Amino acid sequence: LMTQIRQLYQLQKLDTEIDEKKKRLGEVLKAQNEPQALLAKRQRAETAAVELQKWQAQHSDLNLEIGSLNSKAKASEDRLYSGKVTNPKELAELQQEIEALGRRKAVLEDALVEALVMVEEAQTEKTAADSELETAVAQWENQSAHLKTEQNELALNLHKLMQSRKTKAATIDAASMKEYNTLRQQRHG
C-alpha cells in the first residue's frame, strides 16, 4: 500500500510538472506572435512611405505642369514678339494669355515649394519610422529566437515527462489509476 501511495504521489508530481510545462509552452507560443508595438511601428513605417510617395508624386506633377506652362508661355512670347502677328486684338489676347500663364505659374510655384517642404518632412518621418522599425524588428527577432529555444526545450522536456508518466502509470494498478484520474479531474490537476 505504501508503495502504491508513493507511486501515486510521484505520478502526481509528474502530472503537476507536465501541467506547468504545458502552460509555459502555451505562453511561449503566444508570445511568439508579433507584439502590438511592433505591428504599430510597421504600420507607421508603411504610412510614412505612402505619404512620402504621395508628396513626391505631387512634387513631380507640379514640376511637369510648370514646365508645360513655361513651354506655352515661351511659345506665346515668341509669337508675340515675332512680328508675324499684327492684329491688335490678337496681340492683346496673346499678352493676356502670357499674363494668365504667369499667374498660374506663380500659384503652381507656391504649391511646388509647399510640396517640397512636405517631401522633406515626409522623408524625415519615413527615415525615423524605418529606423524605429528596424530596431524593433531586431529586438523582436532576438526575443523570438530565445522563445523558440525555450519552446524546443519545453517540448523536449514534455516528451520526456510524458514518457516517464507513461512508465510510472504502468506500474500502478488499474483501480488506483481510475480513482487518481477521477480525483485529478475533479480538482483540476
Buried (B, 14 or more C-beta within 10 A) or exposed (E): EEEEEEBBEBBBEBBEBBBEBEEBBEEBEEBBEEBEEBEEBBEBBEEBBEBBEBBBEBBEBBBEBBEEBEEBBEBBBEBBEEEEBEEEEEEEBBEEBBEEBEEBBEEBEEBBEBBBEBBEEBBEBBEEBBEBBEEBBEEBEEBBEEBEEBBEEBEEBBEEBEEBBEEBBEEBEEEBBEEBEEEBEEEEE
